[in-house]
């Protein structure tokens, strides 16, 4: 059986990474990956979700490069 990808809301992601939701929004502007269309409308835009493994890996790489 294929493994299901975990998707998180902005609040859930901020809890897992130990950040505020404002910090997550700022990282999203810098390229933090999330799913859905960037239109900002409906489920695909306004309520886009973050893919946990990709977001985690991106954040750790971001932190490593920023040191």
C-alpha positions as a printed Julia matrix, in Angstrom:
67×3 Matrix{Float64}:
   0.0    0.0    0.0
   1.42   3.46  -0.91
   2.37   5.74   1.92
   0.15   8.79   2.46
   1.85  12.2    2.48
   1.16  14.2    5.63
  -0.17  17.71   4.99
  -0.36  20.37   7.68
  -2.06  23.7    8.19
   0.01  26.78   8.88
  -0.67  26.44  12.62
   0.24  22.76  12.71
   3.47  23.41  10.83
   4.41  26.27  13.14
   3.89  23.98  16.15
   6.08  21.23  14.68
   8.88  23.63  13.75
   8.65  25.71  16.94
   7.82  28.9   15.04
   4.99  31.41  15.0
   2.44  31.46  12.18
   3.85  34.84  11.15
   7.31  33.28  10.76
   5.81  30.47   8.65
   4.15  33.07   6.37
   7.5   34.83   6.0
   9.23  31.56   5.12
   6.5   30.81   2.59
   7.36  34.07   0.82
  10.98  32.88   0.74
  10.01  29.59  -0.91
   8.76  27.18   1.76
   6.9   24.56  -0.33
   3.17  24.03   0.02
   0.49  22.42  -2.11
  -2.34  24.08  -4.0
  -2.74  26.9   -6.47
  -1.39  30.34  -5.52
  -4.68  32.02  -6.45
  -5.73  32.59  -2.85
  -9.27  31.4   -3.64
 -11.02  28.36  -2.26
  -9.45  25.2   -0.91
  -6.61  25.19  -3.43
  -5.5   28.73  -2.6
  -6.58  30.31   0.64
  -6.41  27.06   2.57
  -3.29  25.59   1.02
  -1.51  23.03   3.13
   2.14  22.33   3.74
   3.62  18.96   2.8
   5.38  17.87   6.0
   8.45  16.04   4.68
   9.24  18.68   2.04
   8.58  21.63   4.36
  10.74  20.11   7.11
  13.62  19.4    4.73
  13.37  22.88   3.18
  13.41  24.52   6.62
  16.44  22.54   7.83
  18.32  23.4    4.62
  17.3   27.06   4.99
  18.58  27.14   8.58
  21.85  25.47   7.58
  22.52  27.92   4.75
  21.57  30.99   6.83
  24.21  30.27   9.53
